[in-house]
Amino acid sequence: MPQKGGLDPLKRTQKRTGIFLRYLAEYHSIKYSGLYSNSFVTNLAKDLSLGQREFSRRGVRILSKGNKLHLQLNQETGELLLNEKLDREELCGHTEPCVLRFQLMLESPLEFFQAELQIIDINDHSPEFLDKEMLLKVSESSPSGTTFPLKNAQDMDVGQNNIENYVISPNPYFRVLTRKRSDGRKYPELVLEKALDREEEPELKLTLTAQDGGSPPRSGTAQIHVEVVDFNDNAPEFQQLIYRVQIPENSPIGFLIVTVSATDVDLGVNGEVSYSLFQASDEISKTFAINPLTGEIRLREQLDFERVQSYEVNIEARDAGSFTGKCAVLIQVTDVNGHAPEVTMSAFTSPISENSPEMVVAVFSVLDLDSGENGKISCSIQEDLPFFLKSSVLIEVVDINDNAPEFQQPIYKVQIPENSPVGSLVVTVSATDLDGGVYGKIIYMLFQASEDVSKTLELNPMTGEIRLRKQVDFETVPFYEVDIKATDGGGLWGKCTLLLQVVDVNDNHPAVTMNALTSPIPENSPEMVVAVFRVSDPDSGNNGKTISSIQEDMPFLLKPSGKNFYTLKTKRALDREEREEYNVTITVTDMGTPRLKTQLNITVQVSDINDNAPDFRETSYTLLVHENNQPALHIGSVSATDKDSGTNAQITYSLLPNQDPNLPLASLVSINADNGQLFAFEFHVGATDQGSPPLSSQALVRVVVTPLRPARSWCPGRQSRATWSPRWWRWMETRARTPGCHTSCSRPRSQGCLACGRTMARCAPPGC
């Protein structure tokens, strides 16, 4: 029955030890958020249902169990205040919930209450990167989809105030994903979306931002310096495709003819160029030498205009890899007057008859191997001789450049697979010129070619061979139209067109782009959309057709949701207690030959809802307690578990009131009919979780009072012995009573009276 003017009887100090289980098991829970020194926490007098006068009289004290006391109590008003501002991060770090436990002690009568001060986190810390600047080296050969894990930021706050996601500054090359480690920490992962080109952009500066989930949200940033590492993807290029040089025939050995120069936009070893004679004849190799480092071409032996008037020297520039570039050097040997005229006698008549009119005495020819003015000659004889010279004329028809080069066909149609290696022969174009000599020599070159064509194709100026300078890519440029120009030595030219069709091969893996991902997803939710992603393959035909799938043993299914879009849904409601995390592998395979596939792994976490009530390990508990113990004795524990997680699994215990007011007292307490002693009582304990709505369960607790084993004692005139039987822990007495000696006692024994079997017994009248 409730008592007037004080605590609930279940919270009042009782003589029976078992009642302490009630208020020792009850916790007074106080939640705290951002209070400062001397801030009001609660009024204990009101919480304990005590008036101010009784509260002061009871001498309430706060005990902190050895920890620093963060609280102070106003004894007059019952107000509980903070000694200082509490810092949740300093007190508990990342432990959640953050609870400070203390005791309340009340005197007269003595009572103890266990209390806890729960400190609720506020968003007072911003995410912070330990490294404010990060260096990331990425090869320009890295394919799209390559991932680069980055260092995570740290946030001293917990729960939703901790780091929620990462974002990257806008750029065409990278996006960022927020990943979650097994310990719950989130870290950023950089994903390459577009291939890098060091020659276009050698470095990138990005800003990585970590955002928490607080309100308002806080953020921290770090700078990422992306250094694009060079890959040998460029061939050397000469400054001129054709070098035209004239050199006197009497130039000395070692004479510098010309210096050719090629550049390679790659870096380091990939950009180092060496020079060599390309497909040189023995005559060329004997006559000329090239410095492999500088590109200087010098004479190795003396030239002779009368023997060779011109040379065509092909030069190759090669980088450290397999890329090459070519040019041609046209060397024209110029004549010097280095030959005397030569006289050759063809006929000579001697003697001759006198008196013969105009008779031919001799026939001779004159030759000078030099050219131009150096080769022109004049003949004479002495003036006082009866002879004269008469010339005979030889007419030589000299060619003029009156014919332009003509290609064998005006249009060349060619197909080439996109995986053809660098240096592959595309086609050989050919033109002819009816003129002779220098006017009939033809040089081939690309005509008004774009930069892309010049980087992709190289044309041998002497042979007309067109080869690949770099690999072609159907997905980038499927078709080329190239004009070729053939020029003769006199400047006349002809033109043809090359139509180059790039043939697709299955060289691209399908790409998967995640558009939306929901994780975690709440359990017990039927057919929920988990992810939406897009599939693409830049190949053509069957090479670009794809099929998507996931593992068969997963409670998810894929559904097409538009062109190239798929939706990942749950097949059924998920149960977090059965499995709290799923690693789903999305496999996308194309239909080409060979088939290429791409896999994307996503982690789907299942969040908890409060669908499990606490479960006591036993449906009923029997606790044994000796009689005559002191108050506040720990007599036992009950324990329950909850399959849920987080706050849904946090359990509080309480003593439950009797739900049936008509329940007879005999069902709760056992009594000895002979002496009126109470031996056992029963009550129910409840376990309630912190979910919304909260779920609870209960267990029966039976407290059995067991007697201390008494010592032998005698009353005058007759020995009596008290013993106990283990049967139901009921007290049994076997003794011969002395007249006037009572065995059921409620007050201390009289002075000078021996105990009659129990420590609290009395004998009346004295001297029994």
C-alpha positions in Angstrom: 0.0 0.0 0.0 1.3 3.5 -0.7 2.4 5.5 2.2 1.8 9.2 2.7 4.4 11.9 2.8 7.4 10.4 1.0 8.7 8.1 -1.8 6.8 5.4 -3.5 6.9 2.4 -1.2 8.9 0.5 -3.8 11.6 3.2 -3.5 11.6 3.5 0.3 14.3 1.7 2.4 12.9 -1.6 3.7 14.2 -3.9 6.2 13.9 -6.8 3.9 16.9 -7.1 1.6 15.0 -8.3 -1.5 13.2 -5.0 -1.9 16.5 -3.3 -2.6 16.5 -5.0 -6.0 13.9 -2.6 -7.1 15.6 0.7 -6.6 19.1 -0.6 -7.3 17.8 -1.8 -10.6 16.2 1.5 -11.4 18.2 4.2 -13.1 17.5 7.8 -13.1 18.5 8.8 -16.7 19.4 12.4 -17.5 20.3 13.5 -21.1 22.7 16.4 -21.5 23.4 18.5 -24.6 25.8 21.4 -24.6 25.3 22.8 -21.1 27.9 25.2 -19.6 29.3 25.6 -16.1 26.5 26.1 -13.4 23.9 25.1 -16.0 20.8 23.5 -14.6 20.5 19.8 -15.2 17.5 18.6 -13.1 15.7 19.1 -9.8 16.3 16.0 -7.7 13.8 16.9 -5.1 11.0 16.7 -7.7 12.5 13.6 -9.3 12.5 11.9 -5.9 9.0 13.2 -5.0 10.4 14.9 -1.9 9.4 18.3 -0.5 12.3 20.8 0.0 12.1 20.4 3.8 12.3 16.6 3.6 15.0 16.8 0.9 17.2 18.9 3.2 16.5 16.7 6.1 17.5 13.5 4.2 21.1 14.9 3.6 21.2 13.9 0.0 24.8 13.4 -1.3 26.3 12.7 -4.7 28.9 9.9 -5.0 31.0 9.6 -8.1 32.7 6.2 -7.6 36.2 7.6 -7.8 35.7 9.7 -11.0 35.9 13.4 -11.1 32.7 14.9 -9.8 31.2 17.0 -12.5 28.0 17.9 -10.6 27.1 20.0 -7.6 23.9 19.8 -5.6 22.0 22.6 -4.0 20.9 21.1 -0.7 18.2 23.8 -0.2 16.4 23.7 -3.6 17.4 20.2 -4.8 18.8 21.6 -8.1 21.5 19.6 -9.7 24.1 21.8 -11.5 27.2 21.3 -13.6 30.5 22.2 -12.1 32.0 22.9 -15.5 31.1 22.6 -19.2 31.2 19.0 -20.3 33.1 18.0 -23.4 31.7 14.8 -24.8 34.7 14.1 -26.9 37.1 14.6 -24.0 35.1 12.4 -21.7 34.2 9.5 -24.1 36.0 9.9 -27.4 34.1 7.9 -30.0 32.3 5.8 -27.4 28.5 6.0 -27.8 26.4 6.5 -25.8 28.5 8.7 -23.6 27.3 8.2 -20.0 28.5 9.5 -16.7 27.3 7.3 -13.8 26.9 8.5 -10.2 25.0 7.6 -7.0 22.6 9.4 -4.9 22.8 8.6 -1.1 19.9 9.6 1.1 20.0 9.3 4.9 17.4 8.7 7.6 16.5 6.2 6.3 19.5 5.1 4.2 18.8 4.8 0.5 20.9 4.6 -2.7 19.9 5.5 -6.2 22.0 4.7 -9.3 21.8 7.6 -11.8 23.4 8.3 -15.2 24.0 11.5 -17.1 23.9 10.9 -20.8 25.8 13.5 -22.8 24.3 14.0 -26.2 26.7 15.0 -29.0 26.3 18.4 -30.7 28.0 19.2 -34.0 30.8 21.2 -32.6 33.7 19.7 -34.6 34.4 20.0 -38.3 35.9 17.2 -40.3 39.7 17.6 -40.6 42.2 16.0 -42.9 45.5 15.2 -41.2 47.2 15.8 -44.5 46.0 19.2 -45.9 47.8 18.4 -49.2 48.0 15.1 -51.0 50.1 14.1 -54.0 48.6 11.6 -56.3 50.6 10.3 -59.3 48.4 8.9 -62.1 49.8 7.4 -65.3 48.2 8.8 -68.4 47.8 5.2 -69.6 45.4 4.5 -66.7 42.0 3.4 -68.2 38.7 4.9 -67.2 37.2 3.4 -64.1 40.6 3.1 -62.3 40.1 3.9 -58.6 42.5 5.6 -56.2 41.7 5.3 -52.4 42.5 8.5 -50.5 43.2 9.3 -46.9 40.1 9.9 -44.8 39.3 12.9 -42.7 38.6 12.7 -39.0 35.7 14.1 -37.0 35.6 14.0 -33.2 31.8 14.0 -33.3 29.8 10.8 -33.4 26.6 9.5 -35.0 25.1 11.6 -37.7 27.4 14.5 -36.7 30.4 12.4 -38.0 31.5 12.3 -41.6 28.7 11.6 -44.0 30.2 12.0 -47.4 33.0 13.3 -49.6 32.8 15.6 -52.7 35.4 16.7 -55.2 35.7 20.0 -57.0 34.1 20.0 -60.5 36.5 18.6 -63.2 36.2 16.5 -66.3 38.5 13.7 -65.2 37.6 12.5 -61.7 34.6 11.8 -59.4 34.7 10.7 -55.8 32.9 7.8 -54.1 32.3 7.5 -50.3 33.3 4.1 -49.1 32.8 2.5 -45.6 35.4 0.4 -43.8 34.5 -2.5 -41.6 34.9 -0.3 -38.5 32.3 2.1 -39.8 34.7 4.9 -40.8 34.1 6.5 -44.2 36.9 7.2 -46.7 37.0 8.8 -50.1 37.9 6.9 -53.3 38.8 8.8 -56.5 37.5 7.3 -59.7 39.0 8.2 -63.1 36.2 8.9 -65.6 38.2 10.2 -68.5 41.7 9.2 -69.7 44.4 11.7 -68.9 46.8 13.2 -71.4 50.0 14.6 -69.9 50.8 16.5 -73.1 47.5 18.4 -72.8 47.3 18.8 -69.0 50.4 17.7 -67.0 48.8 18.3 -63.6 45.5 18.9 -61.9 44.7 20.6 -58.7 41.5 19.4 -57.0 39.7 20.2 -53.7 38.4 17.3 -51.7 35.7 18.2 -49.2 34.5 16.0 -46.2 31.0 16.8 -45.0 29.4 15.7 -41.8 25.7 15.0 -41.3 25.1 17.6 -38.6 22.6 20.4 -38.7 24.0 22.8 -39.9 26.6 20.6 -41.6 30.3 21.2 -41.1 33.0 20.5 -43.6 36.8 20.3 -44.0 38.9 20.4 -47.1 42.2 19.1 -48.5 44.1 19.9 -51.7 44.9 17.1 -54.1 47.7 17.6 -56.5 47.3 15.1 -59.4 50.6 14.6 -61.2 50.1 13.0 -64.6 52.9 10.5 -65.1 54.1 10.3 -68.7 53.5 7.3 -70.9 55.2 6.8 -74.2 52.3 7.6 -76.5 53.9 10.2 -78.9 56.2 9.6 -81.8 59.1 12.0 -82.6 58.2 14.7 -85.2 60.7 16.4 -87.5 60.5 20.2 -87.9 60.6 19.6 -91.7 59.5 16.5 -93.7 61.9 17.5 -96.5 65.3 19.2 -96.1 66.8 20.6 -99.4 70.6 21.2 -99.4 73.2 22.2 -101.9 76.9 21.3 -101.4 80.0 22.0 -103.5 81.6 18.9 -104.8 85.0 19.9 -103.4 83.7 20.1 -99.8 86.1 18.5 -97.4 85.5 15.3 -95.5 83.7 16.1 -92.2 81.9 19.0 -93.8 78.6 19.8 -92.0 75.8 19.4 -94.6 72.7 20.0 -92.5 71.3 19.4 -89.0 67.9 17.7 -88.8 65.8 18.1 -85.7 62.9 16.1 -84.3 61.0 16.6 -81.0 59.0 14.3 -78.8 56.5 15.8 -76.4 56.8 12.9 -74.0 58.9 13.4 -70.9 62.2 11.9 -69.6 63.4 8.8 -71.4 60.2 8.7 -73.5 61.1 12.1 -75.0 64.8 11.3 -75.8 65.3 11.1 -79.6 68.1 9.3 -81.5 68.8 9.7 -85.2 69.9 7.2 -87.8 70.0 6.7 -91.6 66.9 4.8 -92.7 67.2 2.1 -95.3 70.4 3.6 -96.6 72.2 2.1 -99.6 75.9 1.3 -99.5 76.6 4.4 -101.5 74.7 6.6 -99.0 76.3 4.9 -95.9 79.8 5.4 -97.4 79.2 9.0 -98.3 77.3 10.4 -95.3 77.3 10.0 -91.5 74.7 11.3 -88.9 75.3 12.0 -85.3 72.7 10.0 -83.4 72.3 12.6 -80.6 72.5 15.9 -82.5 71.2 15.0 -85.9 74.2 16.5 -87.7 74.8 15.0 -91.2 78.5 15.2 -92.3 80.5 14.0 -95.3 82.4 10.8 -95.0 84.1 10.9 -98.4 84.7 13.3 -101.2 81.8 14.2 -103.6 82.1 14.2 -107.4 79.5 16.1 -109.3 80.5 14.4 -112.5 79.7 11.1 -110.9 76.7 11.7 -108.8 74.8 15.0 -109.0 72.2 14.4 -106.2 71.5 12.2 -103.2 68.3 11.3 -101.4 68.9 10.5 -97.7 66.1 9.2 -95.5 66.5 9.9 -91.7 64.7 8.1 -88.9 64.2 9.6 -85.4 63.4 7.0 -82.7 62.4 7.5 -79.0 63.1 5.2 -76.2 60.1 3.1 -77.1 59.0 1.9 -80.5 57.8 5.2 -81.9 59.6 6.7 -84.9 59.4 9.7 -87.2 61.0 10.1 -90.6 62.2 12.9 -92.9 64.1 13.1 -96.2 67.2 15.1 -97.0 67.6 16.0 -100.7 71.3 16.8 -101.3 72.2 18.6 -104.6 75.9 18.5 -105.4 77.1 21.7 -107.1 79.8 21.7 -109.7 83.2 23.5 -109.4 85.6 23.9 -112.3 87.7 21.0 -111.3 88.2 19.4 -114.7 90.3 20.5 -117.7 88.8 20.0 -121.2 89.7 16.7 -122.8 90.6 16.4 -126.6 89.9 13.1 -128.3 91.3 12.6 -131.8 88.9 10.7 -134.0 90.7 10.9 -137.3 94.0 12.4 -138.6 95.4 12.4 -142.1 99.1 13.0 -142.7 100.8 13.5 -145.0 98.3 15.3 -147.2 98.8 15.9 -151.0 99.7 19.3 -152.0 97.6 21.4 -154.1 94.4 19.8 -152.6 91.7 22.3 -151.9 90.0 22.3 -148.5 91.0 18.9 -147.3 90.0 17.5 -143.9 93.2 17.0 -141.9 91.8 15.9 -138.6 88.5 15.2 -136.7 88.6 15.6 -132.9 86.1 16.2 -130.1 86.4 18.3 -126.9 84.8 17.4 -123.6 84.7 19.2 -120.2 83.2 17.2 -117.4 82.3 20.4 -115.5 78.8 21.9 -115.9 77.5 25.3 -116.7 80.0 27.9 -117.5 82.7 25.5 -116.2 81.9 23.1 -119.0 81.8 25.5 -121.9 84.9 25.4 -124.1 86.4 27.2 -127.1 89.0 25.8 -129.6 91.7 27.6 -131.5 95.0 27.1 -133.5 97.8 29.5 -134.3 96.9 32.3 -136.6 100.0 31.9 -138.9 99.1 28.4 -140.1 97.3 27.5 -143.4 94.6 25.7 -141.5 91.3 26.7 -139.9 89.0 25.0 -137.4 85.5 24.1 -138.4 82.9 22.9 -135.8 80.4 20.2 -136.3 77.2 20.7 -134.2 75.6 18.0 -132.0 72.0 19.0 -131.0 70.8 17.7 -127.5 67.1 18.2 -126.6 67.0 19.5 -123.1 63.9 18.6 -120.9 61.7 21.2 -119.3 59.2 20.6 -116.5 56.0 20.4 -118.5 54.4 17.4 -116.9 52.8 17.2 -113.5 52.8 13.9 -111.5 49.8 11.7 -111.9 48.5 9.1 -109.3 47.6 5.7 -110.5 44.2 6.1 -108.9 42.5 9.3 -107.7 40.9 7.7 -104.7 42.3 5.0 -102.4 39.7 3.2 -100.2 41.2 1.3 -97.3 40.0 -0.5 -94.2 42.2 -1.1 -91.1 41.3 -2.7 -87.7 41.5 -0.4 -84.8 43.9 -2.7 -82.9 46.6 -2.5 -85.7 50.0 -1.9 -84.2 52.0 1.3 -84.6 54.0 1.1 -87.9 51.4 -1.0 -89.7 51.3 -0.3 -93.5 48.0 1.3 -94.4 48.5 1.7 -98.2 51.2 2.7 -100.7 50.2 5.5 -103.1 52.1 5.9 -106.3 52.4 8.7 -108.9 54.5 9.0 -112.1 56.0 11.9 -114.0 56.9 11.8 -117.7 59.6 14.4 -117.3 63.1 13.2 -116.8 65.9 14.0 -114.4 65.2 16.2 -111.5 61.8 17.1 -113.0 60.8 13.5 -112.9 61.7 12.9 -109.3 58.5 12.9 -107.0 58.2 13.7 -103.4 55.0 12.7 -101.5 53.4 14.6 -98.6 50.2 15.0 -96.7 48.2 17.9 -98.1 46.5 20.3 -95.7 46.3 17.6 -93.1 44.8 18.3 -89.7 46.8 17.9 -86.5 45.0 14.6 -85.7 45.8 13.2 -89.1 49.5 14.3 -88.8 49.7 12.5 -85.4 48.0 9.4 -86.7 49.6 8.8 -90.1 53.1 9.1 -91.5 53.9 9.2 -95.2 57.3 8.2 -96.6 58.1 11.1 -99.0 60.1 8.9 -101.3 58.1 5.6 -101.5 54.5 6.8 -100.9 54.1 4.3 -98.0 51.5 5.4 -95.5 51.9 3.9 -92.0 50.4 4.3 -88.6 52.2 6.7 -86.2 49.8 5.8 -83.4 47.0 3.3 -82.9 43.6 4.3 -84.3 40.5 4.1 -82.2 37.1 3.4 -83.7 35.3 4.9 -80.8 37.3 8.2 -81.1 37.6 8.6 -84.9 36.0 5.9 -87.1 36.9 7.5 -90.4 39.7 9.5 -92.0 39.7 11.4 -95.3 43.3 12.3 -96.2 44.6 14.2 -99.2 48.0 13.2 -100.6 50.2 15.5 -102.7 52.9 14.4 -105.1 55.4 17.2 -106.2 58.1 16.9 -108.8 61.5 18.6 -108.8 60.1 21.6 -110.8 57.2 22.3 -108.4 54.4 20.8 -110.4 52.1 18.5 -108.3 49.2 16.1 -108.4 46.7 15.0 -105.7 44.8 11.9 -104.6 42.5 11.2 -101.7 42.8 8.4 -99.1 39.4 7.2 -97.5 40.5 5.3 -94.4 37.7 3.3 -92.6 38.6 2.2 -89.1 37.1 -1.3 -88.4 35.7 -1.8 -84.8 37.1 -4.6 -82.7 35.8 -5.5 -79.2 38.4 -3.6 -77.3 36.3 -1.7 -74.8 35.0 -3.1 -71.5 31.4 -2.1 -70.7 31.3 0.9 -68.3 29.0 1.1 -65.3 28.0 4.5 -63.9 26.2 4.5 -60.6 23.5 7.2 -60.6 21.9 6.5 -57.2 22.7 4.2 -54.3 20.7 3.8 -51.2 22.6 2.3 -48.3 21.7 1.4 -45.6 18.2 0.4 -46.4 15.7 -0.3 -43.5 14.8 -3.9 -42.8 11.3 -5.3 -43.4 10.8 -2.9 -46.4 9.3 -4.9 -49.4 10.6 -4.2 -52.9 12.7 -1.2 -52.3 14.9 0.5 -54.9 18.5 0.0 -53.8 20.5 1.4 -56.8 20.1 2.9 -60.3 22.9 2.6 -62.7 23.7 3.2 -66.4 25.6 0.8 -68.7 27.5 1.9 -71.8 29.9 0.3 -74.3 31.4 2.6 -77.0 32.0 -0.4 -79.3 29.6 -0.9 -82.2 27.3 -3.7 -83.3 27.4 -6.8 -81.0 30.5 -5.5 -79.5 28.4 -2.7 -77.9 25.5 -4.8 -76.8 25.5 -5.7 -73.1 23.7 -8.0 -70.6 23.7 -7.3 -66.8 23.4 -9.7 -63.9 24.1 -10.2 -60.2 24.7 -13.2 -58.0 21.8 -15.7 -57.9 21.9 -16.2 -54.1 21.1 -12.5 -53.4 17.7 -11.2 -52.3 17.9 -8.6 -55.1 16.8 -8.5 -58.7 17.8 -6.3 -61.7 15.1 -4.6 -63.8 15.7 -2.6 -67.0 14.4 1.0 -66.4 15.0 2.7 -69.7 17.6 2.6 -72.4 20.8 1.4 -70.9 19.5 2.0 -67.4 18.9 -0.7 -64.7 17.3 -0.6 -61.3 18.5 -2.9 -58.4 15.5 -3.8 -56.1 15.0 -6.0 -53.2 13.1 -9.3 -53.9 11.6 -9.4 -50.4 11.8 -7.7 -47.1 15.3 -8.0 -45.5 16.0 -9.0 -42.0 19.0 -7.3 -40.4 19.2 -9.9 -37.6 19.6 -12.5 -40.3 22.2 -10.6 -42.3 23.2 -7.0 -41.9 25.4 -6.5 -45.0 25.3 -7.7 -48.6 28.2 -7.5 -51.1 26.5 -7.3 -54.5 28.6 -7.8 -57.6 27.0 -6.2 -60.7 28.4 -8.0 -63.8 28.0 -6.4 -67.2 29.1 -8.5 -70.3 29.1 -7.4 -73.9 28.2 -9.7 -76.8 31.5 -9.2 -78.8 34.2 -11.7 -79.5 35.9 -12.2 -77.2 33.4 -11.2 -74.6 34.5 -8.5 -72.3 33.0 -7.9 -68.9 33.0 -5.3 -66.1 32.2 -5.9 -62.5 31.1 -3.3 -59.9 31.0 -4.2 -56.3 28.6 -2.3 -54.0 27.9 -2.9 -50.3 24.3 -2.7 -49.2 23.8 -2.4 -45.5 20.6 -3.2 -43.8 19.6 -0.7 -41.1 17.8 -1.8 -38.0 14.3 -1.1 -37.0 12.9 -2.0 -33.6 11.3 -5.4 -34.4 12.7 -7.5 -31.6 11.7 -7.3 -27.9 14.3 -7.9 -25.3 14.6 -11.6 -24.4 15.4 -12.7 -20.9 17.8 -15.6 -20.7 15.4 -17.3 -18.3 11.7 -17.0 -17.9 12.0 -17.0 -14.1 14.8 -16.5 -11.6 15.2 -17.8 -8.1 17.5 -15.7 -5.9 18.7 -16.8 -2.4 19.3 -14.2 0.4 20.4 -14.8 4.0 18.2 -13.4 6.7 19.2 -10.4 8.7 21.4 -8.8 6.0 22.3 -5.2 5.7 20.4 -2.8 3.4 21.8 -2.2 -0.1 23.1 -5.8 -0.4 23.4 -7.0 -4.0 21.3 -10.1 -4.1 21.4 -11.1 -7.8 21.1 -10.0 -11.4 18.7 -10.6 -14.3 19.8 -10.3 -17.9 18.1 -9.9 -21.2 19.4 -9.6 -24.8 18.0 -7.8 -27.8 18.8 -8.9 -31.4 18.4 -5.4 -32.7 21.3 -2.9 -32.8 22.1 0.6 -31.6 19.5 2.3 -29.5 17.0 -0.4 -30.4 19.2 -2.8 -28.5 19.8 -0.7 -25.4 17.9 -2.2 -22.5 16.7 -0.6 -19.3 15.4 -2.7 -16.5 12.5 -2.0 -14.1 10.4 -3.6 -11.4 6.9 -4.1 -12.6 3.9 -3.4 -10.3 1.3 -6.0 -9.6 -1.0 -5.9 -12.5 -3.8 -7.8 -10.7 -4.9 -5.9 -7.6 -7.0 -8.9 -6.6 -4.1 -11.3 -6.6 -3.9 -12.8 -3.1 -0.9 -12.0 -1.0 -0.3 -15.7 -0.4 0.7 -16.0 -4.1 3.6 -13.6 -3.5 4.8 -14.4 0.0 5.3 -17.7 1.9 4.7 -17.7 5.8 5.5 -20.2 8.5 2.2 -21.0 10.1 3.8 -21.8 13.5 5.8 -18.7 14.0 4.7 -16.1 11.4 8.1 -15.9 9.6 8.1 -14.9 5.9 10.4 -16.9 3.7 9.9 -16.0 0.0 8.2 -13.5 -2.2 7.8 -13.0 -6.0 7.7 -10.0 -8.4 8.1 -9.3 -12.1 11.1 -7.6 -13.7 10.6 -5.7 -17.0 13.3 -5.2 -19.8 12.5 -2.3 -22.2 14.6 -1.3 -25.3 15.1 2.3 -26.5 13.5 1.8 -29.9 10.5 3.7 -31.3 8.1 2.4 -30.3 9.8 0.7 -27.4 9.4 -3.1 -27.0 9.5 -4.9 -23.7 9.4 -8.3 -22.0 9.2 -9.5 -18.4 10.5 -12.3 -16.2 9.5 -13.7 -12.8 11.8 -13.2 -9.9 11.4 -15.4 -6.7 13.4 -14.3 -3.7 14.0 -17.0 -1.1 15.1 -15.9 2.4 17.4 -18.5 3.9 18.3 -18.6 7.6 21.8 -18.4 9.0 22.8 -21.8 10.5 22.2 -21.2 14.2 24.7 -22.1 17.0 23.5 -24.4 19.8 21.9 -22.6 22.7 20.1 -23.7 25.8 17.4 -22.3 28.0 17.5 -23.2 31.7 16.4 -26.6 32.5 16.0 -28.0 29.0 18.3 -28.1 26.0 16.8 -27.1 22.7 18.3 -27.3 19.2 17.2 -25.4 16.1 17.9 -27.0 12.7 16.8 -26.3 9.2 15.8 -28.6 6.5 16.6 -27.9 2.8 13.2 -28.8 1.7 11.8 -25.6 0.1 14.2 -23.7 2.3 11.5 -23.7 5.0 12.5 -23.1 8.6 11.9 -26.1 10.8 12.3 -26.1 14.5 12.7 -29.1 16.7 13.0 -28.4 20.3 11.3 -28.9 23.7 10.0 -25.6 24.8 10.7 -24.3 28.2 7.5 -22.9 29.7 7.3 -19.2 29.0 10.0 -19.3 26.4 8.9 -17.8 23.1 10.6 -18.7 19.8 9.0 -16.0 17.6 10.7 -12.7 18.5 10.4 -9.2 17.3 12.7 -7.4 19.7 16.2 -7.9 21.0 16.5 -10.5 23.7 16.3 -9.5 27.4 19.5 -8.9 29.3 20.9 -12.1 30.7 18.7 -14.4 28.6 20.3 -17.0 26.4 19.2 -17.3 22.8 16.4 -19.7 22.1 17.6 -20.8 18.6 17.4 -17.4 16.8 19.6 -14.4 17.1 16.6 -12.0 17.4 14.7 -14.2 19.9 13.7 -13.1 23.4 12.8 -15.0 26.5 10.0 -13.9 28.7 9.8 -13.8 31.7 13.5 -13.3 32.4 15.3 -16.3 33.8 13.3 -18.9 31.9 
